[in-house]
Amino acid sequence: MKKIIIVLGILLSSVKAYTQEVELPTYVSHLADNPFLISPAYAGIGSGLQIRLNGVSQWIGVKGAPDTQSLTVEARLADRFGGGITVFNDKNGFTSQQGAKLSLASHLTLSDFHDSFLSFALTYSYIQFGIDTSQNNIGSSVPNRSFGNSNFDVGMLYRYERFSISANVTNLLDKKIRDFASNEPKVLRKYLLYSSYVFARLSRNFEIEPSILMEYREFDQRSRTDVNVKARKGIRDGYVWAGVSYTFLNDQFFQPNAIAPLFGLKKSNFYASYGFSINMNKTQDFNYGTHMITIGFDYERRPSLARCTQKMMIF
């Protein structure tokens, strides 16, 4: 009985959260060499086109647990501009989301001598949220419910040699309340701060990148922090990498929410990575953790003449 109560609590709390947040869930997939998922201001940094197909299955073993698939494509559009698109599908119990995000980024050079750059980005998103009522237990037919929501995100990125920091605000506009209860929240704004530094002179073809991601939601003042570290080692025509992410709620620093080891490989134009998240709470007794798989393809193009879109790192 205790197991049933806990599992139901997980699913019910997840449904409540998703009816509030109408967005692409943020997960450790940004560590899979895809920071564009964290900030649209990364679009266009590099010499080519990057494609990433990502799948995240949470709480394996729990029926109706969250399952998300996303496809991101980002590339340099001109010497000082970049663009990207994200298409995703997310299912959580009897709720689902399908949507797309379209981003445009502009990059500026502040100093060639110190490799100092500033980037700005704007994202338009459209998300269709729905509830499947076909399996209700009230004894009568209830029509499925769904609505579409348009919104905007903004992002800013500052890079100084091997240091970077980005600040982002998602869901700038309040949500229109139409189909759901009157207490449905209108404010969906989420604030993200992401920073990293690459130590690249430890040995030949080897670098370590610690990073931190902080997230704050305006409506209910929830906040969390991911502390990450990743190491890359160069190989012929590519590199291998391994890392770990430590997640905690900001009012429970000494009580980790999850720990996720990850590893990946880039060989020529092909990319693949895998991650496994372990819940550090009572729910771990009733599931097999969260799994993330990413596969991708990188297409190299002519390097930009503007240094603000060139990578200043080994890999």
Number of C-alpha atoms within 10 A of each C-alpha: 5 7 12 10 9 15 16 14 13 15 19 13 10 17 18 12 11 18 18 17 19 23 26 23 14 10 12 26 22 13 23 28 17 19 16 21 22 22 29 31 33 30 32 30 28 22 19 17 21 22 21 22 19 21 21 23 18 22 23 17 12 18 13 15 20 22 19 20 19 19 18 21 20 26 24 27 18 14 19 21 23 25 26 26 21 21 19 21 18 21 20 20 17 16 21 22 23 21 21 20 22 20 24 23 27 25 26 17 16 15 13 12 7 10 16 19 20 20 24 23 23 20 22 17 21 18 21 17 21 18 19 15 14 12 10 11 8 7 7 8 11 12 10 10 13 15 15 14 17 18 19 18 23 21 24 22 23 20 22 16 17 16 16 18 18 23 19 22 19 22 23 15 15 14 19 14 13 9 10 12 8 9 7 15 17 15 18 20 19 21 18 20 20 20 17 17 18 20 15 18 10 9 9 9 14 19 20 19 17 17 20 18 19 18 20 18 18 12 14 11 9 13 17 18 21 23 15 21 19 20 18 22 18 17 13 8 9 16 18 18 20 20 20 21 23 19 24 19 18 17 10 10 12 9 13 16 19 20 19 20 18 23 19 21 21 23 15 13 13 14 23 20 22 20 23 23 23 19 21 16 11 10 18 14 12 15 18 17 21 21 19 22 19 22 19 19 18 20 13 13 12 8 15 19 11 15 21 27 27 18 14 17 11 12 15
